[in-house]
Amino acid sequence: MTNLLENPSFEGEYQPWQGQTDVMVAAGWLPFWIPQNAGDEAWRNRQPVYWAGLGIANPRFVRAGQTAQVCSSPWGTHIAGLMQTVSVKPGQRLRFKVYGYAWSTDADTLGTSTDPGNVRMKVGIDPAGGKTPFGSTVVWSVERAVYDYYDVGFTVEATAKHPSVTVFLLSAPEWPRKHNDVYWDDASLEVLQGAAELVDEMEGDGAVLLLASDTHRVGVPVVVRVKCPHMLQDIHLQVSGPAGGVSLRQCGVSSTEREHVWRWEFDPVVEGPYTATVNSDEMEAITATILIEGDIAAEMLVSQGIPSVRGKPRAQYERIYILMPPGASREWLDAIFDSGVLSDKGWTLGFNRDDAGIGDLDKRTVIVINPSAWPEPIEAWFALWYPGVSVQPVSAVSPDDLRVALRAYAT
């Protein structure tokens, strides 16, 4: 398949972005990051350093070619990454894949992340062609933390709704470390073709193919096939997913004069990327990634008017969540109860950002009490991880001020 990206392997001469010599970016790519807020601790949300990871300096840096793009925040954290906008045809089904890993530690042993800083990584596509990673139309991959080596990569699919789409690579260490370095390499953006799509092909032997069925859903069996014009001896398939190894059903082999086809099935139980690896005594291993999407059974129940048990609301409603800052004392909670907004309005009170943002609701409002008390810019955090949430900051110097502010907000 044709790779639509410019400079997908991050090769060539790196140039300073807008004249900043500490932001050296590969041709074809643009950097982005959330800036530090006034009052933030010095280590939090620092402007990252971008540089070229040269394979000649250390082969571990690269997966393909000679260079990988590095985004780093020494002794600090960042919410940052890279982006590229590509011309496409509306209606095309696209797959974006890129390999990445983090080296996160206070020690200096390259390739060993001791006590890492929880480096969250994911990739996305904006099928509407938006230019911001925090837009509501961005489709994101599963978020993972990958340390010290390139694994199966990050994969996301979306259908283009505009003559251009934008792809994003994003990383966000949660805690500062001496080394919070994120490496990105070997990206691809491809148009998916046909009902049965090619998953991968063996390098150096195009006659051996690893293929998967085009239905990739939780609860729907995935069919994996290996095709070869000659009989392979002692052939094995292994599949691993987000929950670990996967049980396979071997469905046998069929043969004609022109080809031999081996067939397996497995039942994905959780969504996310699955890795299929096939090998035999006569060939090198072929590895491919199969992206499993959400539970189709739950979606069918909803379409038939039957409530799902996977977090779908019985009926749409507007949820208003009061998000308290870390360490709020009992006096602040008493002020919220005294304001009447919980009993009279049915609002929700809590301390957990994820609880505040999650939910398949058309209207989600989070009232953030004293947003400066959070360790990172809270509005940008919700825009990144829970797009579509309306964030309303409320600053109060005392519980009495908070009680008055909430009563005014509720009227």
N, C-alpha and C positions, 0 to 999 in steps of 0.2 A: 504494500500500500504506500501511497505517496505521503510523505511527511510535509505538512503545511507550514511548519514553523521555520522561521529564519534562524540560522545558527543554533540548531537544537542541541548540539554538544558543547556549547559555550566555548568555542574555539576562537583563535585569532587574537589580535591585540586588544587589550582592555583599555577603555577610555575613561577619564574622570567625568562623572556626571555633573553637569552644570559647573564645571571647573573645580569640583571637590576632589582632591587627590586621595582622600580616604574613602571615596565611593567609586571604585574602579569596577566597571560593569562590562560584560561581554556585549559585542555588537548584536543588535536586534532586540535587546532586553532593556527594560526600565526598572529602576528600584522604587520601592515605596516603604514607608514605615510610619508608625504612630509617634508623634513627637512627645517629648517629656512635658508634663504639666508643671506649672509653678507650684512649689511646695512638695513635689515628689522627692523621695529619697534619691540620693545621687546615683545609685546603682539601677534604679528602675526606669524602664523604657528609654534607655540611652539610644542616641542615634547610632545605628550599627556601622561597622566598617565592612566594606565590600572589597574583595580582592580575588585574584586568580590563583586557584590551587593547581600547581604545576605537577604533572605526573613525573617529570624528570627529577623533581625535588623529593617526591614520595609517591610511589605507585598507588598507595592507598587512597590518594586524593581523587583519582579519576576512575570512571567506569568505561568511558569511551573516549577516543581521541587523546589529546595531550593535556587538556585543561578542564577544570570544573569551576563553577562559580561558588564562591564562599561568602557567607554573610555571618558576621561575628560581632559579639558584644562582650569583650573581655571584662571580667569582674562586674558584669551587669546583665540585664535582661533586655529583650527587644520584642516588638511585634512588627515583623517586617518581612519583606520578600521581593519577588520579581514578577514582572508581568509583560505580556506581549499581545498585541491585537493583530488578528489575521483575517483576511478576506475569505468568505465562504459563500455558499448558496443557501438561502433560507430553506429549512426543511431537511437539511442533511443531518444525519445522526453522526456525532463526533465522539471520538475517544481521545482523551488527553492522558498521557502517562509520562511520568518522570521519576527518576531514581534519586533518592536523597538519604542522608543520615547526619547525625549530630555527634560531635565529640564534646562532651560536657563533663568537666571535672576540675578540681583544684590542683590535681597532680599534673605532671608534665610527660607522662608516658603516652605517646601518640597511639591512638587505637584502643585505649582502655579508659572507659568512662566510669570512674569510681565515684559513687554518690552523685549521679547526674542531677541536673537542675530541672527535671521534668520538661524536656523540650518537646512541645506539641507541634506537630507538622501535618500539613494537608495541602492539597492542590484543588483548584477550582476552575470552572468555566462559567463565564457570563454569556449565555446564548443570545442576550439582547445587545451585546456589543458594548456594555458599560465599561467605563475606565476606572472604576474604584473597586477594590476588593471588599468593601463594606456595603455594596449595593444589595438590595433585596432579591435581585434576580440571579445572583451567583449560585451555581450548583457546586457543592463541595464534596470531596471524597471523604472517606472515613478518616478521622483524625488518629494518628499513631505517633508513638515515640520510637525512633529507630536510632540505635547507637553503634558507632564504630565501623560499620561496613554497609555497603549497598545491599539491600535485600530484594524483595520482589517488586519494589517500587510502589508508587502511589498512582491510582487510576480513578478517573471519573468520566462519565458519559453525559452528554446533553444533546438536544436537538436544536439546531440553529434557528433563531427567530428573527435574524437580522442579516444583512449582507456582510457583517463582520462579527467576530466573537473575540473575547479577551480571555486569556488563560492566566492563572495566578499560581505562584508558589509561595507558601506562607509558613513561617516558623515563629514560635513564641515560647522561649524558655520562661518557666515560672519563677525560678530562683537564680540569683547571681552565682556564677562560678568563674574561676580564673580563665577557663576556656569554655565559652559557649559558642562553638563554631558549627555552622550548618553548611553542608556540602550538597550541591545540586548538579546533576549531570544526566546526559542521555535522555532528552525529552522527545516526545513525539505527539503530534496532533494529526489524527487520521480519520478519514471518512469511512464509516462502516458500510460494507457492501453485502447484499444478498441475505437470504434467509438463514443459511448456515455459514457463519463467518469464520474465517481463518484466525486461529488464536496465535499460532507461532509457527516458525519453520526453522528446521535445523540448519545452522550455518555450515556451509561447505557440502551439504547433501540435500538439495532441494527436493529430492524424491521422497524424503521421509517427512510426513506432515503430522502435526498434532492439532486436532480440531475439537471444537465444542459446539453443542447445540446452541441455538440463538435465544432460547428462553432461560434467562438467568434470574431466578426468583427464589426467595426463601420458601421452602415447602414444595418446590417443583423439581423433580429429578433432573440432574444435569447429565447429559450424555457426552462422554469423552471418547474420541476415536483416534487411532493412529493408523495412517495409511503408508504402505511401502510397496514398491513393485516386486520385492523379493521377500521371502520368509525370514523373519528375525527369530533367533533362538533366545529363550529365557528372557522374554520381555516383561518389564514390570512398570506399573504406574503407581505413583504416590501423590496424594492430594492433601494439602494442609490449608486450614482456614483461620479466621480470627480466633476460633476456640481451640485450635490445635489440629491434630491429625483427623482425617476423615475416613470413615469406613466405606469401602468400595464393593460394588457387585460386578464381578467379571462376567460379561455377557457372551464371551466366546470370540471366535475369529471366523471370518468368511473369506473365501479365496476365489479369484478368477484367474484367467491367464495373464491379466495385466496388473493385478494388484491384490494385496492382502490387507484386510482391515480388522483390527482388534478393537473391541468395544467394551467400555465400562460405564457404570452409572454410579452417582452418589447423590445423597439428599442433603442439601445445604440447610443448616438449622439457624444460622444467623447471617445477617447481611455483611458485606465487606469483600475485600479481595481474597481470592483463593488461589493457591499456587499448585499447578499440576506439573509433575516431573515424570518423564518417561525415559527409560534406559534399557539397554540389553547388552549382551556380550559383544555385539558387533557394531555399536555406535556410541557416540558420546551422548550424554544426557541432554534432552530438550526440556526447557522450562517455559511455562506460559502462565499468565495471570488471567483468571476468570472473575469478573466483577459480579457479585450477587446482590441484587436489589431487594427491596422490602417484600413483606409477606403479601402475596396476591390474594390469599384467602381472606385476610382482614379487609382488603380493599373491596372485595366482592360483597362482603357482609354489609359494608357501609353503603355500597351502591344499591343494595336491596332494602335499605332502610333498617337494617338490623345493627344495633350498636356493637362495635368491636371492643375487645378486651385489651387492646394495645394502646390505650391512651386517647382514643377518639372521643370527643365530647358527645353526650346524648343529644344535645342541641347547642348551637352556637350561642355564646354569651360573651360579654365584655368582662375580662378579668382585670382587676386592679390589685396589684401586689405592692404592699409597703415593704421595701427592702431596708432593713436596718444595717448600719455599719458594724464592722467587727468590734466587739468589746462594749457594746451599748449596755448601760446599766439598767436596773429595774425601774428607776425613775422615768426613763425615756419610754419604756414599755407601758408603764402606768398612764403616761400622758396620751398614748395612742388609744388605750382602752377608754380613757375619760372623754376623748374627743367624740366617741360614738360612731366612728366610721366603720368599725368592724361589725357592730351589732345592727346599726341602722342601714348601712350601705352594702353589707356583705363582702367587704374587701378582705384581702388575705394579708397576713403578717408573717414575715420570716426573715432569716438571715442568709439564705442560700441563693446565690446569683443564678445557678442553673435551675433551681425550682422556680424562680421568678420568671425566667425567660422561656422555659420549655412549654410545649402544648400546641395542639393542632387547633388553634383559635384564630379567628379573623382579627380580633382586637385584643391585644395584650398591652397593658400599660403598667409600667414599673415606676413607682414613686420612690426615688432614691433619697433616703434621709442622709444629709451631710455627706455628699459625694466625695468631698476632699479627704474623708477618713479612709477611703478605700486605697489599697496599695498601688492601683493603676487607674488610668482614666476610664471611669465606669461606663460612660456613654459609648466610647470607642469599643470597649469590651463587648457590650451588647450588640453593637453594629457588626462586630466581627463574628461572634458565635451564635447570636440569635437575631438575625436580620428581621426587620418588621416589627420589633418591639418598640413601643413609644416610651421613651425614658423621660421622666419629669423630675428634675432635681429639686429638692427642698432643703434649704439650709436654715438651721435654727441654732441659736446660741444657748438655749436652755429648754428643758422639757415644757415649760409654760409656752414658750414661743412655738414649739412644735404643735402643741395642742391647738393653738389659735390658727396656725397655718393650715392644719388638716381640716379644721372646721370650715375655713374659708374656701379651701379647695373643693370640698364636698358640696358647697352650695351652688 
